[in-house]
């Protein structure tokens, strides 16, 4: 795994742990279930939804705001 992937995983993990908004947590839970049904990793699924600004608009927006505040210097959202 390359450093960029490790940074992304840490960023997503920290976002999930620090999020207090129940609607966002519900969306994350839904994504986790969907990724299991599709047989892909949660992080791969998360990458997919970051490209989908329509279906998961609030989650994407919250994550991008969080990422811009917390991201490592090498990681850009």
PyMOL commands that set and color helices and strands:
alter all, ss='L'
color gray80, all
select helices_A, chain A and resi 3-18+22-38+42-51+57-70
alter helices_A, ss='H'
color red, helices_A
deselect
rebuild
show_as cartoon
